[in-house]
């Protein structure tokens, strides 16, 4: 099942993409797709309504903005250097434990929204990532298998980064990760039953029509279930939280010519089964 939120920024309405391709309004079932919806059996309620043929208003997708598929995530937890080839291209050691950092939840925007290059930036970079969205409270989970059971769904994420802010201005990564609009998410939240094995998804990203990243989640150093289990030993994961699981090789930082993003550049991340994004970058 593919859940999404459509409409003007700040006024999105919940929707589902039906199997026959129709876009159906879920406003009669829930006010929004958020942590409360995910924790309160909202996904099951939508599934039951679809199975029962409950009449749901059809939306015309023509010209309709698509927002982030989850409203107001409490936190965005990111994993750095989680692909061996990405660690190698940036000159970093392959980590023995997950590299964890937090990103301002306010960075989350829609998958086709404009992304702003910060004032003073000379090293804005792209990172296509598989995002796991938490569906039930996760605290001291017992195993990676149990952790996978807490996932409400998966989505495409672009963990946009400003490398000078990230690596040269601070001993932590927050400055380069939390600039406004720096986390396009979506277009859909795809439920685990439709995704299948999260470690068997092709991942790619194009910049101005040129393929820059091409990888697979099978090459993650730490798999999704392990990451959620690991994080739950140190923090409580709440419904609606977003976990960005890392990016494969091909970022501007790792290329000899360092082709960092400039106003007018177009970035297109995609993951098999989860859809694609398209952002035009602009000066803040």
C-alpha positions in Angstrom: 0.0 0.0 0.0 1.2 3.5 -0.9 0.2 6.3 1.4 0.9 9.9 0.6 -0.1 13.5 1.5 -1.2 16.0 -1.1 -2.0 19.7 -1.3 -0.4 23.0 -0.5 2.5 23.0 2.1 1.0 23.1 5.5 -2.5 22.0 4.3 -1.8 18.6 3.0 -4.6 15.9 3.1 -4.0 12.2 3.5 -4.4 9.9 0.5 -3.7 6.4 -0.7 -2.7 5.3 -4.2 -5.1 2.4 -5.0 -4.0 -0.6 -6.9 -5.9 0.5 -9.9 -3.9 3.8 -10.0 -6.7 6.0 -8.5 -5.7 8.6 -5.9 -8.2 8.3 -3.0 -8.8 10.9 -0.3 -8.4 9.5 3.3 -9.7 12.6 5.1 -12.8 10.7 6.2 -10.6 8.2 8.0 -7.9 10.4 9.4 -6.9 14.0 9.8 -3.3 13.3 8.6 -0.6 10.6 8.2 1.4 11.2 11.3 2.7 9.4 14.4 -0.7 9.1 15.9 -2.2 7.6 12.7 0.7 5.1 12.5 0.5 4.1 16.2 -3.3 3.9 16.3 -3.9 1.3 13.7 -4.4 3.7 10.8 -2.7 1.6 8.2 -4.9 -1.4 9.1 -8.0 0.8 9.0 -7.1 2.0 5.5 -6.4 -1.5 4.3 -9.7 -2.7 5.7 -11.6 0.2 4.0 -10.0 -0.6 0.7 -10.8 -4.4 1.1 -14.4 -3.6 2.0 -14.9 -1.3 -1.0 -15.7 1.6 1.3 -16.4 4.7 -0.9 -13.5 7.1 -0.7 -13.5 10.4 -2.7 -11.2 10.3 -5.8 -8.7 13.1 -6.2 -7.5 14.5 -9.5 -3.7 14.3 -9.4 -3.3 16.8 -12.2 -1.3 19.8 -10.8 -1.7 18.5 -7.2 1.4 19.0 -5.1 2.8 15.9 -3.2 4.1 16.6 0.3 6.2 14.5 2.5 4.3 11.2 3.2 4.6 11.6 7.0 3.6 14.8 8.8 5.7 16.3 11.6 8.2 13.6 12.3 9.4 13.9 15.9 13.0 13.3 14.9 15.1 12.3 11.9 17.9 9.9 12.8 20.6 9.5 10.1 23.3 6.8 9.6 26.5 8.0 8.1 29.0 5.9 6.1 26.7 2.9 5.9 27.9 1.7 2.5 31.5 0.5 2.2 32.1 2.2 -1.2 30.8 5.6 0.2 33.2 5.4 3.2 36.0 4.6 0.9 35.3 7.4 -1.6 35.3 10.0 1.2 38.5 8.7 2.7 36.7 7.6 5.9 37.4 4.3 7.7 34.7 1.7 7.4 32.8 2.0 10.8 32.8 -0.8 13.3 29.5 0.6 14.8 26.8 2.7 13.1 27.7 6.4 12.8 24.6 8.1 14.2 23.6 11.8 13.9 20.3 13.7 14.1 18.9 16.0 11.5 16.4 18.8 12.2 12.9 17.4 11.5 12.0 20.8 10.0 14.2 19.9 7.0 11.6 17.4 5.7 9.8 18.7 2.6 8.0 17.2 -0.3 9.8 15.1 -3.0 9.3 17.7 -5.7 9.7 20.8 -3.6 12.4 23.3 -4.3 15.6 22.8 -2.2 17.4 25.9 -1.0 21.2 26.2 -1.2 22.2 28.0 2.0 23.7 31.5 2.0 27.5 31.2 1.8 27.4 27.6 0.7 30.0 26.3 -1.8 29.6 22.6 -1.1 26.0 21.5 -1.2 25.8 17.8 -1.9 23.2 15.1 -2.6 22.7 11.7 -0.9 19.9 9.3 -2.0 18.9 7.1 0.9 16.3 4.5 2.0 14.2 5.9 4.8 12.5 3.7 7.3 9.5 5.3 9.1 8.7 4.0 12.6 5.2 2.7 13.2 5.3 1.6 16.8 7.3 2.7 19.9 10.8 1.1 19.9 12.6 0.9 23.2 15.3 -1.7 24.0 14.3 -4.0 21.3 15.5 -7.6 21.6 16.6 -8.3 18.1 16.9 -7.0 14.5 13.9 -9.2 13.6 11.8 -7.5 16.2 13.0 -4.2 15.0 11.8 -4.8 11.5 8.3 -5.3 12.9 8.2 -1.7 14.2 8.6 -0.3 10.6 5.4 1.3 9.2 6.9 1.8 5.8 9.7 2.9 3.6 10.3 6.0 1.5 12.9 7.7 -0.7 15.0 10.3 1.1 17.5 12.8 -0.1 19.8 13.6 2.8 21.1 16.9 1.3 24.3 18.0 3.0 26.5 21.1 3.0 30.0 19.6 3.3 31.9 22.7 4.4 29.4 23.4 7.1 29.4 19.6 8.0 33.1 18.8 8.1 35.0 22.1 8.4 32.9 24.4 10.6 32.1 22.0 13.5 33.2 18.8 15.2 29.7 17.5 14.7 27.7 17.2 11.5 24.6 19.1 12.5 25.4 22.4 10.8 25.7 20.8 7.3 22.7 18.5 7.7 20.0 20.7 9.1 19.7 23.6 6.7 16.1 24.4 5.6 14.6 22.0 3.0 17.5 19.6 3.3 15.4 16.4 3.5 13.0 15.8 0.6 11.0 12.7 1.5 8.5 10.6 -0.5 6.6 10.5 -2.8 5.0 7.6 -0.9 5.2 5.7 2.4 5.2 2.2 1.1 4.1 -0.5 3.6 6.6 -3.4 4.3 4.4 -6.0 2.7 4.6 -4.3 -0.6 8.4 -3.5 -0.3 9.4 -7.1 0.5 13.1 -7.4 1.4 14.4 -3.9 2.3 17.9 -5.2 1.6 17.2 -5.9 -2.1 16.3 -2.5 -3.5 18.2 -0.7 -6.3 19.1 2.9 -5.4 20.1 5.7 -7.9 20.4 9.4 -8.3 20.8 11.7 -11.3 22.1 15.3 -11.4 21.1 17.3 -14.5 20.4 14.0 -16.3 23.7 12.4 -15.4 23.8 9.3 -13.3 25.8 10.0 -10.1 24.8 7.3 -7.7 23.9 3.7 -8.5 23.8 1.1 -5.7 21.7 -1.4 -3.8 20.6 -1.7 -0.2 22.1 -5.2 -0.2 25.5 -3.4 0.1 24.7 -1.7 3.4 27.2 -2.3 6.2 24.4 -2.4 8.8 21.0 -3.6 7.7 17.8 -1.8 8.4 16.7 -4.2 11.2 20.0 -4.0 12.9 20.0 -0.2 12.7 16.6 0.1 14.4 17.6 -2.5 17.0 20.9 -0.6 17.7 19.2 2.8 17.9 16.6 1.5 20.3 19.4 0.7 22.8 20.2 4.4 23.1 17.1 6.3 22.3 13.4 5.7 22.2 12.0 5.7 18.6 8.5 7.0 18.4 5.8 6.5 15.6 6.5 8.8 12.8 10.2 9.1 13.3 12.3 8.9 10.2 15.5 6.8 9.9 17.8 7.7 7.0 19.9 4.6 6.5 22.9 5.9 4.5 23.9 6.5 0.9 26.0 4.6 -1.6 29.1 6.0 -3.5 28.8 8.8 -6.0 28.4 12.0 -3.9 30.1 15.2 -5.0 32.4 15.0 -2.0 33.9 11.8 -3.2 34.5 12.8 -6.8 37.8 14.3 -7.9 36.1 17.3 -9.6 33.7 17.9 -6.6 30.7 18.9 -8.7 28.7 20.5 -5.9 25.2 21.8 -6.5 24.5 25.3 -7.9 21.2 27.2 -8.4 19.3 25.7 -11.3 20.7 22.1 -10.8 18.1 19.3 -10.9 18.5 16.3 -8.7 16.4 13.1 -9.2 16.7 10.3 -6.6 14.9 7.0 -7.0 14.6 3.6 -5.3 12.9 0.6 -6.8 9.3 0.2 -5.7 9.4 3.5 -3.7 9.2 5.9 -6.5 11.3 8.9 -7.6 11.8 12.5 -6.7 12.8 15.6 -8.6 14.2 18.8 -7.0 15.4 22.0 -8.5 18.0 23.7 -6.3 17.8 27.5 -5.7 19.6 30.1 -3.8 18.2 30.8 -0.3 
